[in-house]
Amino acid sequence: MNTLSIIFLSVIQGLTEFLPISSSGHLVIIESFFGTSEPDATLEVFLHTGTLFAILLYYREVIAEIFMDLVSLRFKSNGGRLCLFLLLATIPATVVGLIFKATLESIFPNAHFAAAMLIITSLILFSTHLTKRNINFKWNFVNSFIIGFAQVFAMLPGISRSGITIVAALWLGASGEDATEFSFLLAVPVIIGVTIIKIFEVVSGTSTFYSVYSIGIIISAIVGYFSLTVLVPIVRRGKLWFFGIYCLLIGILSIIFAK
């Protein structure tokens, strides 16, 4: 894939990662229009690494609180408990990712599959019309694990990770703000874990790393951060049904026109 294509995909990644419209689905579909015949899961991972930097910068105060509580061994504090809940929610996707890694990567080049999953994502987002906030909602091990289980399905291209985890939290009774924050913080250990696996593959020679990927990391980080500053407030207001319309239209059009 040439440099221009990677730059374009990096911008798309930065714009779509934090909206509930599946960045992976968009990347797969757009790559199909570029005529890419091979799965480029490595590129997709490095673009996610760029948006990881955006999350770390945007939520730096919350992450700093978690870090300080962990260093001080204050596991019963707000930051300490939140860290434990995030780690628990990471387990399902980690286990499934390790077991079915080859299978998941094999379906990445299938644009029609990604388009169908975008339609599924739209239905998930439309379901928020039926959710109600529980004023007594608090994060605990049970609802954290449920959200982690929901995140497993986001390993499929076209299923929005932020969308399905935010919607799961809303169904459990969380506010839009709490659901959004937990969803984006949950991306941190997931992306770190997947990136570490990819780095080992690059070092061992089982995957090819192109230096031009570093351009993708930088661009997706910059675009992702500014997307967060503009779009997170919109997501917090619970207007997910709007993105459902978008996913439905893109999914249908992609099924018709994708290669």
C-alpha atoms as an extended CHARMM CRD file, in Angstrom:
* protein
*
       259  EXT
         1         1  MET       CA              0.0000000000        0.0000000000        0.0000000000  PROA      1               0.0000000000
         2         2  ASN       CA              1.4320000000        3.3950000000       -0.9670000000  PROA      2               0.0000000000
         3         3  THR       CA              2.0520000000        6.3560000000        1.3360000000  PROA      3               0.0000000000
         4         4  LEU       CA             -0.9590000000        8.3460000000        0.1360000000  PROA      4               0.0000000000
         5         5  SER       CA             -3.3000000000        5.4470000000        0.8800000000  PROA      5               0.0000000000
         6         6  ILE       CA             -1.8630000000        5.0520000000        4.3910000000  PROA      6               0.0000000000
         7         7  ILE       CA             -2.2580000000        8.7910000000        5.0620000000  PROA      7               0.0000000000
         8         8  PHE       CA             -5.8740000000        8.6610000000        3.9160000000  PROA      8               0.0000000000
         9         9  LEU       CA             -6.5940000000        5.5880000000        6.0410000000  PROA      9               0.0000000000
        10        10  SER       CA             -4.9190000000        7.2670000000        9.0190000000  PROA      10              0.0000000000
        11        11  VAL       CA             -7.2890000000       10.2180000000        8.7610000000  PROA      11              0.0000000000
        12        12  ILE       CA            -10.2580000000        7.8590000000        8.5010000000  PROA      12              0.0000000000
        13        13  GLN       CA             -9.0020000000        5.9520000000       11.5550000000  PROA      13              0.0000000000
        14        14  GLY       CA             -8.6500000000        9.1270000000       13.6070000000  PROA      14              0.0000000000
        15        15  LEU       CA            -12.1320000000       10.2870000000       12.6450000000  PROA      15              0.0000000000
        16        16  THR       CA            -13.9470000000        6.9870000000       13.0990000000  PROA      16              0.0000000000
        17        17  GLU       CA            -12.2240000000        5.4100000000       16.1220000000  PROA      17              0.0000000000
        18        18  PHE       CA            -14.1790000000        7.4290000000       18.6730000000  PROA      18              0.0000000000
        19        19  LEU       CA            -17.5070000000        7.4570000000       16.9120000000  PROA      19              0.0000000000
        20        20  PRO       CA            -19.6930000000        4.3440000000       17.1910000000  PROA      20              0.0000000000
        21        21  ILE       CA            -19.3460000000        3.6000000000       13.4760000000  PROA      21              0.0000000000
        22        22  SER       CA            -16.5260000000        0.9980000000       13.4810000000  PROA      22              0.0000000000
        23        23  SER       CA            -13.1450000000        2.2510000000       12.3810000000  PROA      23              0.0000000000
        24        24  SER       CA            -12.1110000000       -1.2990000000       11.4410000000  PROA      24              0.0000000000
        25        25  GLY       CA            -15.1470000000       -1.6940000000        9.2130000000  PROA      25              0.0000000000
        26        26  HSD       CA            -14.3560000000        1.5470000000        7.4300000000  PROA      26              0.0000000000
        27        27  LEU       CA            -10.7120000000        0.5750000000        6.9610000000  PROA      27              0.0000000000
        28        28  VAL       CA            -11.6160000000       -2.8080000000        5.4880000000  PROA      28              0.0000000000
        29        29  ILE       CA            -14.1770000000       -1.3240000000        3.0970000000  PROA      29              0.0000000000
        30        30  ILE       CA            -11.9230000000        1.5410000000        2.0140000000  PROA      30              0.0000000000
        31        31  GLU       CA             -8.9990000000       -0.8320000000        1.5110000000  PROA      31              0.0000000000
        32        32  SER       CA            -11.2230000000       -2.8900000000       -0.7900000000  PROA      32              0.0000000000
        33        33  PHE       CA            -11.8630000000        0.1890000000       -2.9300000000  PROA      33              0.0000000000
        34        34  PHE       CA             -8.0970000000        0.7680000000       -3.0940000000  PROA      34              0.0000000000
        35        35  GLY       CA             -7.8010000000       -2.7330000000       -4.4960000000  PROA      35              0.0000000000
        36        36  THR       CA             -5.8230000000       -4.1740000000       -1.5950000000  PROA      36              0.0000000000
        37        37  SER       CA             -5.9810000000       -7.9370000000       -2.0190000000  PROA      37              0.0000000000
        38        38  GLU       CA             -4.2090000000       -8.9330000000        1.2010000000  PROA      38              0.0000000000
        39        39  PRO       CA             -5.3570000000       -8.4400000000        4.7680000000  PROA      39              0.0000000000
        40        40  ASP       CA             -3.3510000000       -5.6640000000        6.3820000000  PROA      40              0.0000000000
        41        41  ALA       CA             -4.1910000000       -6.2770000000       10.0040000000  PROA      41              0.0000000000
        42        42  THR       CA             -0.7370000000       -4.9620000000       10.9410000000  PROA      42              0.0000000000
        43        43  LEU       CA             -1.5240000000       -1.5490000000        9.4650000000  PROA      43              0.0000000000
        44        44  GLU       CA             -4.8830000000       -1.5710000000       11.2410000000  PROA      44              0.0000000000
        45        45  VAL       CA             -3.1580000000       -2.2540000000       14.5710000000  PROA      45              0.0000000000
        46        46  PHE       CA             -0.6180000000        0.5290000000       14.1550000000  PROA      46              0.0000000000
        47        47  LEU       CA             -3.3440000000        3.0010000000       13.2580000000  PROA      47              0.0000000000
        48        48  HSD       CA             -5.0900000000        1.9980000000       16.4900000000  PROA      48              0.0000000000
        49        49  THR       CA             -1.8120000000        2.6880000000       18.2820000000  PROA      49              0.0000000000
        50        50  GLY       CA             -2.0040000000        6.2690000000       17.0620000000  PROA      50              0.0000000000
        51        51  THR       CA             -5.4810000000        6.7060000000       18.4730000000  PROA      51              0.0000000000
        52        52  LEU       CA             -4.2520000000        5.1110000000       21.7110000000  PROA      52              0.0000000000
        53        53  PHE       CA             -1.9610000000        8.1110000000       22.1440000000  PROA      53              0.0000000000
        54        54  ALA       CA             -4.9940000000       10.3440000000       21.6190000000  PROA      54              0.0000000000
        55        55  ILE       CA             -6.8700000000        8.5550000000       24.4260000000  PROA      55              0.0000000000
        56        56  LEU       CA             -3.9000000000        8.8170000000       26.7830000000  PROA      56              0.0000000000
        57        57  LEU       CA             -3.6820000000       12.5580000000       26.1680000000  PROA      57              0.0000000000
        58        58  TYR       CA             -7.4210000000       13.2510000000       26.3270000000  PROA      58              0.0000000000
        59        59  TYR       CA             -8.0200000000       11.2540000000       29.5140000000  PROA      59              0.0000000000
        60        60  ARG       CA             -4.6370000000       12.1070000000       31.0400000000  PROA      60              0.0000000000
        61        61  GLU       CA             -6.1390000000       13.3020000000       34.3530000000  PROA      61              0.0000000000
        62        62  VAL       CA             -8.1880000000       10.1410000000       34.9130000000  PROA      62              0.0000000000
        63        63  ILE       CA             -5.2970000000        7.9220000000       33.8130000000  PROA      63              0.0000000000
        64        64  ALA       CA             -2.9070000000        9.8190000000       36.0900000000  PROA      64              0.0000000000
        65        65  GLU       CA             -5.2880000000        9.2630000000       39.0220000000  PROA      65              0.0000000000
        66        66  ILE       CA             -5.4550000000        5.5490000000       38.2770000000  PROA      66              0.0000000000
        67        67  PHE       CA             -1.6790000000        5.3540000000       38.0180000000  PROA      67              0.0000000000
        68        68  MET       CA             -1.0830000000        7.1840000000       41.3140000000  PROA      68              0.0000000000
        69        69  ASP       CA             -3.6150000000        5.0010000000       43.1340000000  PROA      69              0.0000000000
        70        70  LEU       CA             -1.9380000000        1.8670000000       41.8040000000  PROA      70              0.0000000000
        71        71  VAL       CA              1.5450000000        3.0610000000       42.7570000000  PROA      71              0.0000000000
        72        72  SER       CA              0.2260000000        3.8230000000       46.2510000000  PROA      72              0.0000000000
        73        73  LEU       CA             -1.5500000000        0.4350000000       46.3480000000  PROA      73              0.0000000000
        74        74  ARG       CA             -4.8850000000        2.1540000000       46.9640000000  PROA      74              0.0000000000
        75        75  PHE       CA             -7.0230000000       -0.5010000000       45.2820000000  PROA      75              0.0000000000
        76        76  LYS       CA            -10.1670000000        0.5850000000       47.1460000000  PROA      76              0.0000000000
        77        77  SER       CA             -9.9480000000        4.1370000000       45.8460000000  PROA      77              0.0000000000
        78        78  ASN       CA            -11.9310000000        5.3220000000       42.8330000000  PROA      78              0.0000000000
        79        79  GLY       CA             -8.9240000000        5.0440000000       40.5350000000  PROA      79              0.0000000000
        80        80  GLY       CA             -7.8360000000        1.6960000000       41.9200000000  PROA      80              0.0000000000
        81        81  ARG       CA            -11.2780000000        0.1320000000       41.6140000000  PROA      81              0.0000000000
        82        82  LEU       CA            -11.7560000000        1.5510000000       38.1130000000  PROA      82              0.0000000000
        83        83  CYS       CA             -8.4500000000       -0.0070000000       37.0570000000  PROA      83              0.0000000000
        84        84  LEU       CA             -9.5160000000       -3.4090000000       38.3690000000  PROA      84              0.0000000000
        85        85  PHE       CA            -12.8420000000       -3.1560000000       36.5350000000  PROA      85              0.0000000000
        86        86  LEU       CA            -11.0900000000       -2.1930000000       33.2920000000  PROA      86              0.0000000000
        87        87  LEU       CA             -8.6550000000       -5.0900000000       33.5870000000  PROA      87              0.0000000000
        88        88  LEU       CA            -11.5110000000       -7.5070000000       34.2310000000  PROA      88              0.0000000000
        89        89  ALA       CA            -13.3960000000       -6.2020000000       31.2000000000  PROA      89              0.0000000000
        90        90  THR       CA            -10.2860000000       -6.8140000000       29.0960000000  PROA      90              0.0000000000
        91        91  ILE       CA            -10.1100000000      -10.5440000000       29.8490000000  PROA      91              0.0000000000
        92        92  PRO       CA            -12.8350000000      -11.8520000000       27.4720000000  PROA      92              0.0000000000
        93        93  ALA       CA            -11.4240000000      -10.1230000000       24.3750000000  PROA      93              0.0000000000
        94        94  THR       CA             -7.8750000000      -11.1110000000       25.3250000000  PROA      94              0.0000000000
        95        95  VAL       CA             -8.7630000000      -14.7880000000       25.6360000000  PROA      95              0.0000000000
        96        96  VAL       CA            -10.8050000000      -14.8860000000       22.4290000000  PROA      96              0.0000000000
        97        97  GLY       CA             -8.1670000000      -12.8790000000       20.5470000000  PROA      97              0.0000000000
        98        98  LEU       CA             -5.3860000000      -15.2660000000       21.4840000000  PROA      98              0.0000000000
        99        99  ILE       CA             -7.3960000000      -18.3850000000       20.6630000000  PROA      99              0.0000000000
       100       100  PHE       CA             -8.9570000000      -17.2140000000       17.4060000000  PROA      100             0.0000000000
       101       101  LYS       CA             -6.2630000000      -14.7860000000       16.2360000000  PROA      101             0.0000000000
       102       102  ALA       CA             -5.6710000000      -16.4430000000       12.8620000000  PROA      102             0.0000000000
       103       103  THR       CA             -9.3820000000      -16.8030000000       12.1430000000  PROA      103             0.0000000000
       104       104  LEU       CA            -10.1020000000      -13.1680000000       12.9870000000  PROA      104             0.0000000000
       105       105  GLU       CA             -7.2790000000      -11.8970000000       10.7970000000  PROA      105             0.0000000000
       106       106  SER       CA             -8.4340000000      -14.0660000000        7.9050000000  PROA      106             0.0000000000
       107       107  ILE       CA            -11.7910000000      -12.2920000000        7.6580000000  PROA      107             0.0000000000
       108       108  PHE       CA            -10.3340000000       -8.7670000000        7.6430000000  PROA      108             0.0000000000
       109       109  PRO       CA            -10.1380000000       -8.4320000000        3.8440000000  PROA      109             0.0000000000
       110       110  ASN       CA            -13.8170000000       -9.3590000000        3.4320000000  PROA      110             0.0000000000
       111       111  ALA       CA            -15.4980000000       -6.0260000000        2.7350000000  PROA      111             0.0000000000
       112       112  HSD       CA            -18.9610000000       -7.5500000000        2.3610000000  PROA      112             0.0000000000
       113       113  PHE       CA            -18.6780000000       -9.1600000000        5.7900000000  PROA      113             0.0000000000
       114       114  ALA       CA            -17.6330000000       -5.8190000000        7.2960000000  PROA      114             0.0000000000
       115       115  ALA       CA            -20.5750000000       -4.1300000000        5.5670000000  PROA      115             0.0000000000
       116       116  ALA       CA            -23.0090000000       -6.6740000000        7.0040000000  PROA      116             0.0000000000
       117       117  MET       CA            -21.5560000000       -6.1030000000       10.4760000000  PROA      117             0.0000000000
       118       118  LEU       CA            -22.0330000000       -2.3470000000       10.0270000000  PROA      118             0.0000000000
       119       119  ILE       CA            -25.7260000000       -3.0320000000        9.5670000000  PROA      119             0.0000000000
       120       120  ILE       CA            -25.6720000000       -5.0580000000       12.7940000000  PROA      120             0.0000000000
       121       121  THR       CA            -23.9620000000       -2.1180000000       14.4900000000  PROA      121             0.0000000000
       122       122  SER       CA            -26.7610000000        0.1610000000       13.3260000000  PROA      122             0.0000000000
       123       123  LEU       CA            -29.3350000000       -2.0820000000       15.0030000000  PROA      123             0.0000000000
       124       124  ILE       CA            -27.2810000000       -2.0680000000       18.2040000000  PROA      124             0.0000000000
       125       125  LEU       CA            -27.2120000000        1.7400000000       18.1670000000  PROA      125             0.0000000000
       126       126  PHE       CA            -30.9380000000        1.9980000000       17.4240000000  PROA      126             0.0000000000
       127       127  SER       CA            -31.5970000000       -0.0820000000       20.5580000000  PROA      127             0.0000000000
       128       128  THR       CA            -30.5080000000        2.8500000000       22.7410000000  PROA      128             0.0000000000
       129       129  HSD       CA            -34.0250000000        4.2270000000       22.3220000000  PROA      129             0.0000000000
       130       130  LEU       CA            -35.0890000000        1.5550000000       24.8230000000  PROA      130             0.0000000000
       131       131  THR       CA            -32.3840000000        2.1600000000       27.4400000000  PROA      131             0.0000000000
       132       132  LYS       CA            -33.0130000000        3.9590000000       30.7250000000  PROA      132             0.0000000000
       133       133  ARG       CA            -30.5230000000        5.4110000000       33.1700000000  PROA      133             0.0000000000
       134       134  ASN       CA            -30.3520000000        3.8520000000       36.6280000000  PROA      134             0.0000000000
       135       135  ILE       CA            -29.5130000000        6.6000000000       39.1290000000  PROA      135             0.0000000000
       136       136  ASN       CA            -28.1230000000        3.9340000000       41.4730000000  PROA      136             0.0000000000
       137       137  PHE       CA            -25.7430000000        2.5270000000       38.8610000000  PROA      137             0.0000000000
       138       138  LYS       CA            -22.1980000000        1.8700000000       40.0310000000  PROA      138             0.0000000000
       139       139  TRP       CA            -19.3440000000        0.0470000000       38.3720000000  PROA      139             0.0000000000
       140       140  ASN       CA            -18.7810000000       -3.4220000000       39.7950000000  PROA      140             0.0000000000
       141       141  PHE       CA            -17.2050000000       -6.7090000000       38.7010000000  PROA      141             0.0000000000
       142       142  VAL       CA            -20.4170000000       -8.0480000000       37.1580000000  PROA      142             0.0000000000
       143       143  ASN       CA            -21.2750000000       -5.1600000000       34.8430000000  PROA      143             0.0000000000
       144       144  SER       CA            -17.5880000000       -4.6870000000       33.9680000000  PROA      144             0.0000000000
       145       145  PHE       CA            -17.3720000000       -8.3060000000       32.8130000000  PROA      145             0.0000000000
       146       146  ILE       CA            -20.6070000000       -7.9530000000       30.8180000000  PROA      146             0.0000000000
       147       147  ILE       CA            -19.1620000000       -4.9720000000       28.9490000000  PROA      147             0.0000000000
       148       148  GLY       CA            -15.9540000000       -6.9310000000       28.4080000000  PROA      148             0.0000000000
       149       149  PHE       CA            -17.9750000000       -9.7870000000       26.9330000000  PROA      149             0.0000000000
       150       150  ALA       CA            -19.7480000000       -7.3350000000       24.6160000000  PROA      150             0.0000000000
       151       151  GLN       CA            -16.3580000000       -6.0690000000       23.4780000000  PROA      151             0.0000000000
       152       152  VAL       CA            -15.5220000000       -9.5300000000       22.1380000000  PROA      152             0.0000000000
       153       153  PHE       CA            -17.9380000000       -9.0070000000       19.2350000000  PROA      153             0.0000000000
       154       154  ALA       CA            -16.0990000000       -5.8050000000       18.3000000000  PROA      154             0.0000000000
       155       155  MET       CA            -13.1920000000       -7.9570000000       17.1640000000  PROA      155             0.0000000000
       156       156  LEU       CA            -15.2160000000       -8.4730000000       13.9990000000  PROA      156             0.0000000000
       157       157  PRO       CA            -14.6500000000       -5.7390000000       11.3890000000  PROA      157             0.0000000000
       158       158  GLY       CA            -17.7900000000       -3.6280000000       11.1760000000  PROA      158             0.0000000000
       159       159  ILE       CA            -18.8550000000       -4.0380000000       14.8020000000  PROA      159             0.0000000000
       160       160  SER       CA            -18.0580000000       -0.7940000000       16.5630000000  PROA      160             0.0000000000
       161       161  ARG       CA            -16.0370000000       -1.3280000000       19.7430000000  PROA      161             0.0000000000
       162       162  SER       CA            -17.0450000000        1.9940000000       21.2450000000  PROA      162             0.0000000000
       163       163  GLY       CA            -20.6090000000        1.5320000000       20.0460000000  PROA      163             0.0000000000
       164       164  ILE       CA            -21.2200000000       -1.9260000000       21.4650000000  PROA      164             0.0000000000
       165       165  THR       CA            -19.4910000000       -1.1950000000       24.8010000000  PROA      165             0.0000000000
       166       166  ILE       CA            -21.2670000000        2.1450000000       25.2740000000  PROA      166             0.0000000000
       167       167  VAL       CA            -24.6130000000        0.5850000000       24.4090000000  PROA      167             0.0000000000
       168       168  ALA       CA            -23.9460000000       -2.3260000000       26.7790000000  PROA      168             0.0000000000
       169       169  ALA       CA            -23.2050000000        0.1530000000       29.5690000000  PROA      169             0.0000000000
       170       170  LEU       CA            -26.3580000000        2.1280000000       28.7750000000  PROA      170             0.0000000000
       171       171  TRP       CA            -28.4350000000       -1.0540000000       28.9240000000  PROA      171             0.0000000000
       172       172  LEU       CA            -26.9390000000       -1.7340000000       32.3500000000  PROA      172             0.0000000000
       173       173  GLY       CA            -28.1110000000        1.7050000000       33.4980000000  PROA      173             0.0000000000
       174       174  ALA       CA            -24.9470000000        3.8250000000       33.2140000000  PROA      174             0.0000000000
       175       175  SER       CA            -25.1480000000        7.4750000000       32.2360000000  PROA      175             0.0000000000
       176       176  GLY       CA            -23.9220000000        8.5150000000       28.8110000000  PROA      176             0.0000000000
       177       177  GLU       CA            -20.8790000000       10.1980000000       30.3490000000  PROA      177             0.0000000000
       178       178  ASP       CA            -19.8850000000        7.1720000000       32.4590000000  PROA      178             0.0000000000
       179       179  ALA       CA            -20.4940000000        4.7750000000       29.5810000000  PROA      179             0.0000000000
       180       180  THR       CA            -18.3610000000        6.8430000000       27.2040000000  PROA      180             0.0000000000
       181       181  GLU       CA            -15.4610000000        7.2440000000       29.6260000000  PROA      181             0.0000000000
       182       182  PHE       CA            -15.3840000000        3.5430000000       30.5040000000  PROA      182             0.0000000000
       183       183  SER       CA            -15.5410000000        2.5480000000       26.8370000000  PROA      183             0.0000000000
       184       184  PHE       CA            -12.6230000000        4.7310000000       25.7810000000  PROA      184             0.0000000000
       185       185  LEU       CA            -10.4870000000        3.8540000000       28.8100000000  PROA      185             0.0000000000
       186       186  LEU       CA            -11.1840000000        0.1920000000       28.0930000000  PROA      186             0.0000000000
       187       187  ALA       CA             -9.5400000000        0.6510000000       24.7000000000  PROA      187             0.0000000000
       188       188  VAL       CA             -6.1900000000        1.3600000000       26.3820000000  PROA      188             0.0000000000
       189       189  PRO       CA             -5.3040000000       -2.1630000000       27.6430000000  PROA      189             0.0000000000
       190       190  VAL       CA             -6.8490000000       -3.7600000000       24.5470000000  PROA      190             0.0000000000
       191       191  ILE       CA             -4.7860000000       -1.7360000000       22.0820000000  PROA      191             0.0000000000
       192       192  ILE       CA             -1.6180000000       -2.1030000000       24.1780000000  PROA      192             0.0000000000
       193       193  GLY       CA             -2.0370000000       -5.8780000000       24.2770000000  PROA      193             0.0000000000
       194       194  VAL       CA             -2.6680000000       -6.2660000000       20.5590000000  PROA      194             0.0000000000
       195       195  THR       CA              0.2170000000       -3.9330000000       19.7180000000  PROA      195             0.0000000000
       196       196  ILE       CA              2.6450000000       -5.9280000000       21.8690000000  PROA      196             0.0000000000
       197       197  ILE       CA              1.6350000000       -9.1090000000       20.0360000000  PROA      197             0.0000000000
       198       198  LYS       CA              2.2040000000       -7.4090000000       16.6790000000  PROA      198             0.0000000000
       199       199  ILE       CA              5.6030000000       -6.0990000000       17.7550000000  PROA      199             0.0000000000
       200       200  PHE       CA              6.7010000000       -9.6430000000       18.6040000000  PROA      200             0.0000000000
       201       201  GLU       CA              5.5110000000      -10.7740000000       15.1810000000  PROA      201             0.0000000000
       202       202  VAL       CA              7.4960000000       -8.0190000000       13.4890000000  PROA      202             0.0000000000
       203       203  VAL       CA             10.6340000000       -8.8860000000       15.4430000000  PROA      203             0.0000000000
       204       204  SER       CA             10.2660000000      -12.6100000000       14.7780000000  PROA      204             0.0000000000
       205       205  GLY       CA              9.8200000000      -11.9700000000       11.0770000000  PROA      205             0.0000000000
       206       206  THR       CA              6.2730000000      -13.3580000000       10.7980000000  PROA      206             0.0000000000
       207       207  SER       CA              4.9600000000       -9.9790000000        9.7950000000  PROA      207             0.0000000000
       208       208  THR       CA              6.4140000000       -7.2110000000        7.6490000000  PROA      208             0.0000000000
       209       209  PHE       CA              6.7770000000       -3.7210000000        9.1020000000  PROA      209             0.0000000000
       210       210  TYR       CA              7.0580000000       -0.7570000000        6.8010000000  PROA      210             0.0000000000
       211       211  SER       CA              8.5620000000        2.4630000000        8.1390000000  PROA      211             0.0000000000
       212       212  VAL       CA              5.7900000000        4.3940000000        6.4500000000  PROA      212             0.0000000000
       213       213  TYR       CA              3.4350000000        2.9730000000        9.1040000000  PROA      213             0.0000000000
       214       214  SER       CA              4.9420000000        5.5150000000       11.5190000000  PROA      214             0.0000000000
       215       215  ILE       CA              3.2830000000        8.2200000000        9.4530000000  PROA      215             0.0000000000
       216       216  GLY       CA             -0.0400000000        6.5120000000       10.0450000000  PROA      216             0.0000000000
       217       217  ILE       CA              0.5440000000        6.4370000000       13.8100000000  PROA      217             0.0000000000
       218       218  ILE       CA              1.2560000000       10.1890000000       13.9490000000  PROA      218             0.0000000000
       219       219  ILE       CA             -1.6480000000       11.2330000000       11.7490000000  PROA      219             0.0000000000
       220       220  SER       CA             -4.2170000000        8.9810000000       13.4420000000  PROA      220             0.0000000000
       221       221  ALA       CA             -3.0450000000       10.2890000000       16.8450000000  PROA      221             0.0000000000
       222       222  ILE       CA             -3.4670000000       13.9460000000       15.8660000000  PROA      222             0.0000000000
       223       223  VAL       CA             -6.7930000000       13.4820000000       14.0940000000  PROA      223             0.0000000000
       224       224  GLY       CA             -8.0320000000       11.1700000000       16.8460000000  PROA      224             0.0000000000
       225       225  TYR       CA             -7.3240000000       13.6960000000       19.6000000000  PROA      225             0.0000000000
       226       226  PHE       CA             -9.1750000000       16.5120000000       17.8690000000  PROA      226             0.0000000000
       227       227  SER       CA            -12.0190000000       14.1170000000       17.1020000000  PROA      227             0.0000000000
       228       228  LEU       CA            -12.2890000000       13.3820000000       20.8200000000  PROA      228             0.0000000000
       229       229  THR       CA            -12.4410000000       17.0540000000       21.7570000000  PROA      229             0.0000000000
       230       230  VAL       CA            -15.2710000000       17.6430000000       19.3090000000  PROA      230             0.0000000000
       231       231  LEU       CA            -17.1850000000       14.3710000000       19.2700000000  PROA      231             0.0000000000
       232       232  VAL       CA            -17.1050000000       12.9930000000       22.8280000000  PROA      232             0.0000000000
       233       233  PRO       CA            -19.6400000000       15.5800000000       24.0500000000  PROA      233             0.0000000000
       234       234  ILE       CA            -21.9810000000       14.5050000000       21.2480000000  PROA      234             0.0000000000
       235       235  VAL       CA            -21.6880000000       10.8360000000       22.2210000000  PROA      235             0.0000000000
       236       236  ARG       CA            -22.2270000000       11.6630000000       25.8940000000  PROA      236             0.0000000000
       237       237  ARG       CA            -25.5690000000       13.2700000000       25.0620000000  PROA      237             0.0000000000
       238       238  GLY       CA            -26.7930000000        9.8640000000       23.9360000000  PROA      238             0.0000000000
       239       239  LYS       CA            -27.4200000000       10.6500000000       20.2640000000  PROA      239             0.0000000000
       240       240  LEU       CA            -26.2390000000        7.2270000000       19.1450000000  PROA      240             0.0000000000
       241       241  TRP       CA            -29.2950000000        6.5990000000       16.9830000000  PROA      241             0.0000000000
       242       242  PHE       CA            -27.9580000000        9.1950000000       14.5210000000  PROA      242             0.0000000000
       243       243  PHE       CA            -24.8390000000        7.1040000000       13.9690000000  PROA      243             0.0000000000
       244       244  GLY       CA            -27.0890000000        4.0740000000       13.5180000000  PROA      244             0.0000000000
       245       245  ILE       CA            -28.5860000000        5.7010000000       10.4390000000  PROA      245             0.0000000000
       246       246  TYR       CA            -25.1060000000        6.3420000000        9.0900000000  PROA      246             0.0000000000
       247       247  CYS       CA            -23.9480000000        2.7460000000        9.6910000000  PROA      247             0.0000000000
       248       248  LEU       CA            -27.0700000000        1.3610000000        8.0440000000  PROA      248             0.0000000000
       249       249  LEU       CA            -26.5890000000        3.4670000000        4.9060000000  PROA      249             0.0000000000
       250       250  ILE       CA            -22.8550000000        2.7730000000        4.6220000000  PROA      250             0.0000000000
       251       251  GLY       CA            -23.4410000000       -0.9290000000        5.2070000000  PROA      251             0.0000000000
       252       252  ILE       CA            -26.0590000000       -1.2110000000        2.4760000000  PROA      252             0.0000000000
       253       253  LEU       CA            -24.0540000000        0.8440000000       -0.0430000000  PROA      253             0.0000000000
       254       254  SER       CA            -20.9150000000       -1.1690000000        0.6800000000  PROA      254             0.0000000000
       255       255  ILE       CA            -22.6790000000       -4.4780000000        0.1300000000  PROA      255             0.0000000000
       256       256  ILE       CA            -23.7960000000       -3.1810000000       -3.2620000000  PROA      256             0.0000000000
       257       257  PHE       CA            -20.5820000000       -1.5210000000       -4.4460000000  PROA      257             0.0000000000
       258       258  ALA       CA            -17.6640000000       -3.0500000000       -2.5300000000  PROA      258             0.0000000000
       259       259  LYS       CA            -15.3620000000       -5.3930000000       -4.4390000000  PROA      259             0.0000000000
